[in-house]
Amino acid sequence: MKKDLFRSQQSDVTIIDSISAEIVLEKALLDFRKKKIQQKIDQSLQDKNKSEFLRLTEKLKNIS
């Protein structure tokens, strides 16, 4: 009985670790994408490219 409970607790910890890792990776990927879009927005401002600026700001809003 105690062994089954221990295995169940180990399984719970493994699931929690997996979910935590997935959340961290998704957050890192989202931050990376936002940073890349922000860099492109900055470039569009430097280039005075209004249409690109509007497209990118909309894209950034949609992923935020």
Biopython code that builds the backbone (N, CA, C, O; Angstrom):
import numpy as np
from Bio.PDB.StructureBuilder import StructureBuilder

atoms = [
    (1, "MET", "N", (0.816, -1.202, 0.000)),
    (1, "MET", "CA", (0.000, 0.000, 0.000)),
    (1, "MET", "C", (0.859, 1.264, 0.000)),
    (1, "MET", "O", (0.600, 2.198, -0.759)),
    (2, "LYS", "N", (1.898, 1.287, 0.870)),
    (2, "LYS", "CA", (2.765, 2.461, 0.930)),
    (2, "LYS", "C", (3.522, 2.652, -0.386)),
    (2, "LYS", "O", (3.748, 3.785, -0.810)),
    (3, "LYS", "N", (3.911, 1.559, -1.030)),
    (3, "LYS", "CA", (4.636, 1.656, -2.297)),
    (3, "LYS", "C", (3.760, 2.283, -3.370)),
    (3, "LYS", "O", (4.231, 3.100, -4.162)),
    (4, "ASP", "N", (2.487, 1.904, -3.397)),
    (4, "ASP", "CA", (1.569, 2.478, -4.377)),
    (4, "ASP", "C", (1.402, 3.980, -4.159)),
    (4, "ASP", "O", (1.362, 4.753, -5.116)),
    (5, "LEU", "N", (1.306, 4.380, -2.914)),
    (5, "LEU", "CA", (1.169, 5.797, -2.596)),
    (5, "LEU", "C", (2.423, 6.557, -3.003)),
    (5, "LEU", "O", (2.333, 7.664, -3.533)),
    (6, "PHE", "N", (3.586, 5.974, -2.761)),
    (6, "PHE", "CA", (4.851, 6.598, -3.136)),
    (6, "PHE", "C", (4.950, 6.750, -4.645)),
    (6, "PHE", "O", (5.357, 7.803, -5.136)),
    (7, "ARG", "N", (4.580, 5.706, -5.388)),
    (7, "ARG", "CA", (4.596, 5.778, -6.856)),
    (7, "ARG", "C", (3.648, 6.855, -7.355)),
    (7, "ARG", "O", (3.966, 7.584, -8.294)),
    (8, "SER", "N", (2.490, 6.952, -6.729)),
    (8, "SER", "CA", (1.503, 7.961, -7.120)),
    (8, "SER", "C", (2.060, 9.361, -6.893)),
    (8, "SER", "O", (1.878, 10.251, -7.724)),
    (9, "GLN", "N", (2.738, 9.552, -5.766)),
    (9, "GLN", "CA", (3.323, 10.863, -5.478)),
    (9, "GLN", "C", (4.439, 11.177, -6.470)),
    (9, "GLN", "O", (4.561, 12.315, -6.924)),
    (10, "GLN", "N", (5.255, 10.174, -6.811)),
    (10, "GLN", "CA", (6.308, 10.379, -7.801)),
    (10, "GLN", "C", (5.710, 10.752, -9.148)),
    (10, "GLN", "O", (6.219, 11.629, -9.846)),
    (11, "SER", "N", (4.639, 10.084, -9.501)),
    (11, "SER", "CA", (3.971, 10.363, -10.769)),
    (11, "SER", "C", (3.429, 11.790, -10.782)),
    (11, "SER", "O", (3.545, 12.490, -11.788)),
    (12, "ASP", "N", (2.839, 12.220, -9.671)),
    (12, "ASP", "CA", (2.320, 13.583, -9.564)),
    (12, "ASP", "C", (3.440, 14.609, -9.731)),
    (12, "ASP", "O", (3.274, 15.619, -10.415)),
    (13, "VAL", "N", (4.578, 14.338, -9.099)),
    (13, "VAL", "CA", (5.716, 15.256, -9.193)),
    (13, "VAL", "C", (6.213, 15.317, -10.635)),
    (13, "VAL", "O", (6.529, 16.400, -11.128)),
    (14, "THR", "N", (6.288, 14.193, -11.308)),
    (14, "THR", "CA", (6.731, 14.158, -12.693)),
    (14, "THR", "C", (5.790, 14.962, -13.583)),
    (14, "THR", "O", (6.243, 15.707, -14.452)),
    (15, "ILE", "N", (4.511, 14.817, -13.375)),
    (15, "ILE", "CA", (3.524, 15.570, -14.160)),
    (15, "ILE", "C", (3.660, 17.063, -13.889)),
    (15, "ILE", "O", (3.633, 17.870, -14.818)),
    (16, "ILE", "N", (3.804, 17.429, -12.632)),
    (16, "ILE", "CA", (3.952, 18.847, -12.274)),
    (16, "ILE", "C", (5.230, 19.412, -12.887)),
    (16, "ILE", "O", (5.224, 20.526, -13.410)),
    (17, "ASP", "N", (6.330, 18.653, -12.827)),
    (17, "ASP", "CA", (7.586, 19.097, -13.432)),
    (17, "ASP", "C", (7.431, 19.296, -14.935)),
    (17, "ASP", "O", (7.932, 20.275, -15.488)),
    (18, "SER", "N", (6.747, 18.383, -15.590)),
    (18, "SER", "CA", (6.544, 18.478, -17.038)),
    (18, "SER", "C", (5.717, 19.708, -17.396)),
    (18, "SER", "O", (6.035, 20.426, -18.344)),
    (19, "ILE", "N", (4.667, 19.942, -16.640)),
    (19, "ILE", "CA", (3.816, 21.107, -16.901)),
    (19, "ILE", "C", (4.586, 22.394, -16.641)),
    (19, "ILE", "O", (4.485, 23.350, -17.410)),
    (20, "SER", "N", (5.347, 22.415, -15.569)),
    (20, "SER", "CA", (6.148, 23.602, -15.250)),
    (20, "SER", "C", (7.154, 23.887, -16.356)),
    (20, "SER", "O", (7.316, 25.037, -16.764)),
    (21, "ALA", "N", (7.823, 22.863, -16.841)),
    (21, "ALA", "CA", (8.800, 23.036, -17.915)),
    (21, "ALA", "C", (8.120, 23.553, -19.179)),
    (21, "ALA", "O", (8.660, 24.417, -19.871)),
    (22, "GLU", "N", (6.951, 23.030, -19.475)),
    (22, "GLU", "CA", (6.220, 23.473, -20.660)),
    (22, "GLU", "C", (5.835, 24.945, -20.542)),
    (22, "GLU", "O", (5.938, 25.689, -21.517)),
    (23, "ILE", "N", (5.398, 25.366, -19.373)),
    (23, "ILE", "CA", (5.019, 26.765, -19.154)),
    (23, "ILE", "C", (6.227, 27.676, -19.328)),
    (23, "ILE", "O", (6.133, 28.726, -19.963)),
    (24, "VAL", "N", (7.360, 27.274, -18.764)),
    (24, "VAL", "CA", (8.580, 28.078, -18.877)),
    (24, "VAL", "C", (9.001, 28.200, -20.340)),
    (24, "VAL", "O", (9.359, 29.287, -20.793)),
    (25, "LEU", "N", (8.961, 27.101, -21.073)),
    (25, "LEU", "CA", (9.343, 27.138, -22.491)),
    (25, "LEU", "C", (8.395, 28.006, -23.311)),
    (25, "LEU", "O", (8.839, 28.778, -24.161)),
    (26, "GLU", "N", (7.100, 27.885, -23.062)),
    (26, "GLU", "CA", (6.132, 28.703, -23.800)),
    (26, "GLU", "C", (6.338, 30.191, -23.514)),
    (26, "GLU", "O", (6.243, 31.019, -24.420)),
    (27, "LYS", "N", (6.620, 30.527, -22.259)),
    (27, "LYS", "CA", (6.857, 31.924, -21.884)),
    (27, "LYS", "C", (8.120, 32.441, -22.573)),
    (27, "LYS", "O", (8.139, 33.562, -23.082)),
    (28, "ALA", "N", (9.171, 31.626, -22.588)),
    (28, "ALA", "CA", (10.421, 32.029, -23.236)),
    (28, "ALA", "C", (10.208, 32.247, -24.735)),
    (28, "ALA", "O", (10.723, 33.208, -25.305)),
    (29, "LEU", "N", (9.458, 31.365, -25.362)),
    (29, "LEU", "CA", (9.184, 31.497, -26.786)),
    (29, "LEU", "C", (8.349, 32.746, -27.070)),
    (29, "LEU", "O", (8.619, 33.463, -28.034)),
    (30, "LEU", "N", (7.358, 33.007, -26.256)),
    (30, "LEU", "CA", (6.529, 34.201, -26.428)),
    (30, "LEU", "C", (7.366, 35.465, -26.260)),
    (30, "LEU", "O", (7.240, 36.404, -27.046)),
    (31, "ASP", "N", (8.214, 35.491, -25.245)),
    (31, "ASP", "CA", (9.082, 36.651, -25.034)),
    (31, "ASP", "C", (10.021, 36.862, -26.222)),
    (31, "ASP", "O", (10.260, 37.995, -26.639)),
    (32, "PHE", "N", (10.549, 35.765, -26.760)),
    (32, "PHE", "CA", (11.440, 35.848, -27.920)),
    (32, "PHE", "C", (10.691, 36.427, -29.122)),
    (32, "PHE", "O", (11.194, 37.318, -29.806)),
    (33, "ARG", "N", (9.495, 35.917, -29.368)),
    (33, "ARG", "CA", (8.707, 36.418, -30.509)),
    (33, "ARG", "C", (8.391, 37.897, -30.354)),
    (33, "ARG", "O", (8.495, 38.664, -31.312)),
    (34, "LYS", "N", (8.000, 38.299, -29.136)),
    (34, "LYS", "CA", (7.692, 39.713, -28.888)),
    (34, "LYS", "C", (8.910, 40.586, -29.138)),
    (34, "LYS", "O", (8.808, 41.647, -29.754)),
    (35, "LYS", "N", (10.055, 40.137, -28.659)),
    (35, "LYS", "CA", (11.281, 40.914, -28.837)),
    (35, "LYS", "C", (11.617, 41.086, -30.315)),
    (35, "LYS", "O", (12.003, 42.173, -30.745)),
    (36, "LYS", "N", (11.470, 40.021, -31.084)),
    (36, "LYS", "CA", (11.754, 40.093, -32.518)),
    (36, "LYS", "C", (10.791, 41.064, -33.218)),
    (36, "LYS", "O", (11.210, 41.854, -34.064)),
    (37, "ILE", "N", (9.528, 41.002, -32.870)),
    (37, "ILE", "CA", (8.551, 41.923, -33.471)),
    (37, "ILE", "C", (8.857, 43.354, -33.071)),
    (37, "ILE", "O", (8.775, 44.263, -33.898)),
    (38, "GLN", "N", (9.209, 43.563, -31.810)),
    (38, "GLN", "CA", (9.547, 44.915, -31.359)),
    (38, "GLN", "C", (10.760, 45.462, -32.099)),
    (38, "GLN", "O", (10.812, 46.649, -32.418)),
    (39, "GLN", "N", (11.734, 44.599, -32.371)),
    (39, "GLN", "CA", (12.896, 45.031, -33.153)),
    (39, "GLN", "C", (12.481, 45.429, -34.566)),
    (39, "GLN", "O", (12.978, 46.413, -35.112)),
    (40, "LYS", "N", (11.574, 44.664, -35.146)),
    (40, "LYS", "CA", (11.094, 44.992, -36.494)),
    (40, "LYS", "C", (10.266, 46.270, -36.477)),
    (40, "LYS", "O", (10.306, 47.049, -37.429)),
    (41, "ILE", "N", (9.518, 46.488, -35.401)),
    (41, "ILE", "CA", (8.755, 47.736, -35.264)),
    (41, "ILE", "C", (9.719, 48.913, -35.208)),
    (41, "ILE", "O", (9.502, 49.927, -35.872)),
    (42, "ASP", "N", (10.773, 48.785, -34.427)),
    (42, "ASP", "CA", (11.776, 49.846, -34.350)),
    (42, "ASP", "C", (12.376, 50.133, -35.724)),
    (42, "ASP", "O", (12.580, 51.288, -36.097)),
    (43, "GLN", "N", (12.654, 49.065, -36.469)),
    (43, "GLN", "CA", (13.220, 49.240, -37.806)),
    (43, "GLN", "C", (12.225, 49.934, -38.738)),
    (43, "GLN", "O", (12.604, 50.789, -39.537)),
    (44, "SER", "N", (10.962, 49.561, -38.629)),
    (44, "SER", "CA", (9.953, 50.190, -39.487)),
    (44, "SER", "C", (9.815, 51.681, -39.159)),
    (44, "SER", "O", (9.549, 52.495, -40.044)),
    (45, "LEU", "N", (9.996, 52.027, -37.890)),
    (45, "LEU", "CA", (9.977, 53.448, -37.526)),
    (45, "LEU", "C", (11.177, 54.178, -38.120)),
    (45, "LEU", "O", (11.043, 55.286, -38.641)),
    (46, "GLN", "N", (12.331, 53.561, -38.039)),
    (46, "GLN", "CA", (13.527, 54.175, -38.620)),
    (46, "GLN", "C", (13.380, 54.343, -40.129)),
    (46, "GLN", "O", (13.829, 55.336, -40.701)),
    (47, "ASP", "N", (12.747, 53.362, -40.765)),
    (47, "ASP", "CA", (12.549, 53.401, -42.214)),
    (47, "ASP", "C", (11.342, 54.247, -42.613)),
    (47, "ASP", "O", (11.092, 54.468, -43.798)),
    (48, "LYS", "N", (10.605, 54.713, -41.622)),
    (48, "LYS", "CA", (9.373, 55.488, -41.837)),
    (48, "LYS", "C", (8.387, 54.711, -42.708)),
    (48, "LYS", "O", (7.749, 55.260, -43.606)),
    (49, "ASN", "N", (8.284, 53.423, -42.414)),
    (49, "ASN", "CA", (7.395, 52.531, -43.154)),
    (49, "ASN", "C", (6.116, 52.335, -42.339)),
    (49, "ASN", "O", (6.024, 51.444, -41.495)),
    (50, "LYS", "N", (5.148, 53.184, -42.615)),
    (50, "LYS", "CA", (3.918, 53.200, -41.833)),
    (50, "LYS", "C", (3.136, 51.892, -41.946)),
    (50, "LYS", "O", (2.641, 51.380, -40.942)),
    (51, "SER", "N", (3.023, 51.355, -43.145)),
    (51, "SER", "CA", (2.231, 50.132, -43.327)),
    (51, "SER", "C", (2.855, 48.954, -42.578)),
    (51, "SER", "O", (2.149, 48.142, -41.980)),
    (52, "GLU", "N", (4.175, 48.872, -42.620)),
    (52, "GLU", "CA", (4.863, 47.798, -41.891)),
    (52, "GLU", "C", (4.712, 48.001, -40.382)),
    (52, "GLU", "O", (4.505, 47.045, -39.635)),
    (53, "PHE", "N", (4.817, 49.242, -39.952)),
    (53, "PHE", "CA", (4.630, 49.558, -38.537)),
    (53, "PHE", "C", (3.244, 49.136, -38.064)),
    (53, "PHE", "O", (3.108, 48.501, -37.018)),
    (54, "LEU", "N", (2.228, 49.484, -38.823)),
    (54, "LEU", "CA", (0.854, 49.136, -38.440)),
    (54, "LEU", "C", (0.645, 47.626, -38.434)),
    (54, "LEU", "O", (-0.006, 47.090, -37.537)),
    (55, "ARG", "N", (1.188, 46.950, -39.421)),
    (55, "ARG", "CA", (1.062, 45.492, -39.490)),
    (55, "ARG", "C", (1.730, 44.824, -38.285)),
    (55, "ARG", "O", (1.163, 43.922, -37.668)),
    (56, "LEU", "N", (2.918, 45.272, -37.966)),
    (56, "LEU", "CA", (3.667, 44.674, -36.859)),
    (56, "LEU", "C", (3.060, 44.983, -35.494)),
    (56, "LEU", "O", (3.035, 44.127, -34.609)),
    (57, "THR", "N", (2.572, 46.208, -35.330)),
    (57, "THR", "CA", (1.950, 46.544, -34.035)),
    (57, "THR", "C", (0.678, 45.729, -33.833)),
    (57, "THR", "O", (0.362, 45.323, -32.715)),
    (58, "GLU", "N", (-0.047, 45.495, -34.917)),
    (58, "GLU", "CA", (-1.246, 44.645, -34.819)),
    (58, "GLU", "C", (-0.849, 43.215, -34.467)),
    (58, "GLU", "O", (-1.495, 42.568, -33.643)),
    (59, "LYS", "N", (0.203, 42.732, -35.088)),
    (59, "LYS", "CA", (0.692, 41.387, -34.801)),
    (59, "LYS", "C", (1.118, 41.271, -33.338)),
    (59, "LYS", "O", (0.831, 40.272, -32.678)),
    (60, "LEU", "N", (1.796, 42.286, -32.845)),
    (60, "LEU", "CA", (2.236, 42.288, -31.448)),
    (60, "LEU", "C", (1.036, 42.302, -30.503)),
    (60, "LEU", "O", (1.040, 41.604, -29.489)),
    (61, "LYS", "N", (0.028, 43.076, -30.818)),
    (61, "LYS", "CA", (-1.184, 43.096, -29.990)),
    (61, "LYS", "C", (-1.850, 41.729, -29.947)),
    (61, "LYS", "O", (-2.350, 41.307, -28.904)),
    (62, "ASN", "N", (-1.855, 41.046, -31.072)),
    (62, "ASN", "CA", (-2.528, 39.748, -31.148)),
    (62, "ASN", "C", (-1.826, 38.640, -30.359)),
    (62, "ASN", "O", (-2.469, 37.686, -29.921)),
    (63, "ILE", "N", (-0.521, 38.763, -30.181)),
    (63, "ILE", "CA", (0.168, 37.716, -29.417)),
    (63, "ILE", "C", (0.342, 38.083, -27.947)),
    (63, "ILE", "O", (0.759, 37.251, -27.141)),
    (64, "SER", "N", (0.027, 39.312, -27.603)),
    (64, "SER", "CA", (0.177, 39.743, -26.201)),
    (64, "SER", "C", (-0.986, 39.321, -25.356)),
    (64, "SER", "O", (-1.014, 39.604, -24.158)),
]
sb = StructureBuilder()
sb.init_structure("model")
sb.init_model(0)
sb.init_chain("A")
sb.init_seg("    ")
for serial, (resi, resn, name, xyz) in enumerate(atoms, 1):
    if name == "N":
        sb.init_residue(resn, " ", resi, " ")
    sb.init_atom(name, np.array(xyz, "f"), 0.0, 1.0, " ", f" {name:<3s}", serial, name[0])
structure = sb.get_structure()
